[in-house]
Amino acid sequence: MGAGARAAIRALTIDAAEILGVGSRLGSIEPGKAANLIVTRGDPLDVRGEVTHVVINGRDVGLESKHLALYERYLGRQ
């Protein structure tokens, strides 16, 4: 990840939280801050990157959705 990508990630996390006035609670992974984050396989700024986990308030949130369930249900149907 180059300097441009690092700046973009910072703009989406730390800088955004500071602009909104919530930098003391959000924006980075530190003790005392809300544990909201995503885990990706690949570059999180690349549309081809795959989100593997979402954590909100320290809890792993499932990635299942009604749309995905219906897609998988009818995938084999012809």
C-alpha positions in Angstrom: 0.0 0.0 0.0 1.6 3.3 -1.1 1.5 6.7 0.4 -1.6 7.7 -1.6 -3.5 4.6 -0.3 -2.5 5.3 3.3 -3.7 8.9 3.0 -7.0 7.7 1.5 -7.5 5.2 4.4 -6.7 7.9 6.9 -9.2 10.3 5.2 -11.9 7.6 5.6 -11.1 6.8 9.2 -9.1 9.1 11.5 -9.6 12.3 9.6 -13.3 11.8 9.1 -13.9 11.1 12.8 -11.9 14.2 13.8 -13.9 16.4 11.3 -17.2 15.0 12.7 -16.0 15.7 16.3 -16.0 12.0 17.4 -12.2 11.4 17.1 -12.0 10.5 20.8 -14.5 7.6 20.3 -14.0 6.5 16.6 -11.6 6.5 13.7 -8.7 4.3 14.9 -8.1 1.1 16.8 -7.2 2.2 20.4 -8.2 1.2 23.9 -11.4 3.0 24.9 -12.7 3.5 21.3 -15.6 1.7 19.7 -14.4 -1.4 17.9 -15.9 -0.9 14.5 -13.8 -2.3 11.6 -13.7 -4.4 8.5 -11.4 -7.1 7.6 -10.7 -7.6 3.9 -8.9 -10.0 1.6 -6.9 -7.6 -0.6 -6.9 -3.9 -0.7 -9.9 -2.4 1.0 -10.0 0.5 -1.5 -10.0 -1.9 -4.5 -13.4 -2.9 -5.7 -12.1 -6.5 -6.2 -11.2 -6.7 -2.5 -13.4 -9.1 -0.5 -14.8 -8.1 2.9 -14.4 -11.2 5.1 -15.5 -9.8 8.5 -17.3 -6.8 9.9 -17.0 -5.9 13.6 -19.4 -3.4 15.1 -19.1 -2.4 18.8 -16.7 -5.4 19.2 -19.1 -8.0 17.9 -18.6 -9.9 14.7 -21.5 -9.2 12.4 -22.6 -11.8 9.9 -22.3 -10.9 6.2 -25.4 -12.8 5.3 -28.3 -10.9 3.6 -31.6 -11.7 2.2 -30.3 -11.0 -1.3 -27.4 -13.4 -0.9 -29.6 -16.1 0.6 -32.0 -15.8 -2.4 -29.1 -15.8 -4.9 -27.7 -19.0 -3.4 -31.2 -20.6 -3.2 -32.0 -20.0 -6.8 -28.4 -20.3 -8.2 -28.9 -23.9 -9.4 -32.3 -23.4 -10.8 -32.6 -23.3 -14.6 
